Each structure stands twice: as C-alpha cells, then as structure tokens.
Amino acid sequence: MKLELSPLEARILGCLVEKELATPEYYPLTLHALVAACNQKNNRDPVLQLAAADVERGLGTLQYDRKLVATYAGVGSRAVKYVHRLLETLGVDTPELALLCELLLRGPQTPGELRGRAARMHPFASPAEVRTALLALAARPDPYVVELPRAPGCKENRFAHAFGPLPDVPAAAAPRAAAAVPPGPPPDSGRIRELERRIAELEAQIAALRRG
C-alpha cells in the first residue's frame, strides 16, 4: 500500500503509535491528549504548535479518506478516543512499527539513533538488527522506508519513511580550490646577466687551479 502523508498526518499517526507502544495505559487518545502529544518538545523534529482544529482536520482525512485511524468508545467512556490502524493496513510487526513511528516523529535517522530512540517501544539488540528490519521495510513492493545517501560529516547512512516527499540531502561540500599564488615580479634581466658573469669567472678560476 502506497501512502502519501502530509507532515500533519505523519505527526498524528506517529503520536498514536508512540502512545500505544510506550504508554499503553493512556491509549487510545482523546483529542486533547493527541494535541498535547503532537506538540511535545521532546522526541519530535520539528517541534510543532498545532491547534485542536488542525489535529481534527488531520484526523478527518486519516479516518475517512485513508482509513488509517478509527474512533474507539470504551465502556463508560464519554469522550471520543482515537486509535491507529497501521498494523493491519501495512502488515508490519511491532519492531517494524516502532521504527516507522520514530521516522514519522523525528525524520531521517541512522540505525544507531533509531535503536536508542525506539527502545522505549521495542528493544533492539544491536544497530545491525535495526538495519535488518529497515532493509526489510525498504524491500516491500511499495517501500515503507528508503535509505538516503550519506550526508557530509555522517559516518552512517540515514533512513527516512517513504510516506511522503523525501528530504533533501545536502550535497558534499565542494573541495576548496588551491589558493592561487600571486605572480612575482618579472625577472631582472640585468641581475641575471651579472650572476652569469660571476659564475663564468668562478668556473675560469677553478679551471686555472686545476691546471696549476
């Protein structure tokens, strides 16, 4: 399934997945709780300041157009709560969902970064295990993630979710051209002739010493 999410939709889905996996006791989320989750300052890049109307608009598209969100009415619950439907829609497992969640919330990251940040939702034994899961997501008929070219100054390639426009990768800095050496003053022809004359005199003196 090929998804094309807006940044708002990606943030809403990421927050729903995060709360389900990291703090299941507070899941499903009310609109108020979801707005607060979308506007968190930690574990978010970029940090947003969304109004309830913004989140409601995103929820409407996700629920009615994309079928990725549903409402939940628990026993005795008066407030409408929201759940995501990514597990059944995308056909992923929990480790893969945790990685997609981090990419939705924080953008492109390396396997090492993802391992540390996703640990609150699913523990990974090593960055290699994270990379294996990412490559499996990238190998889908409609890839869920994409491996980006290595950015200047980075030791590892980063991965991004493929549910929207891919981020721009800064080109490697062009090597600096060697500083041009300013041309020196033109040679002094008179000085050159004087040096040649002195060399000739020295050679003549050496020759005379050898004959003597």
HELIX and SHEET records of a PDB file:
HELIX    1   1 PRO A    7  ALA A   22  1                                  16    
HELIX    2   2 PRO A   24  TYR A   26  5                                   3    
HELIX    3   3 LEU A   31  CYS A   38  1                                   8    
HELIX    4   4 ALA A   52  GLY A   60  1                                   9    
HELIX    5   5 THR A   61  ASP A   65  3                                   5    
HELIX    6   6 LEU A   86  LEU A   86  1                                   1    
HELIX    7   7 LEU A   87  GLY A   91  3                                   5    
HELIX    8   8 THR A   94  ARG A  106  1                                  13    
HELIX    9   9 PRO A  111  ALA A  118  1                                   8    
HELIX   10  10 PRO A  127  ALA A  138  1                                  12    
HELIX   11  11 SER A  189  ARG A  211  1                                  23    
SHEET    1   A 3 LEU A  29  THR A  30  0                                        
SHEET    2   A 3 LYS A  81  HIS A  84 -1                                        
SHEET    3   A 3 VAL A  69  TYR A  72 -1                                        
SHEET    1   B 2 VAL A 145  GLU A 147  0                                        
SHEET    2   B 2 PHE A 159  HIS A 161 -1                                        
END                                                                             
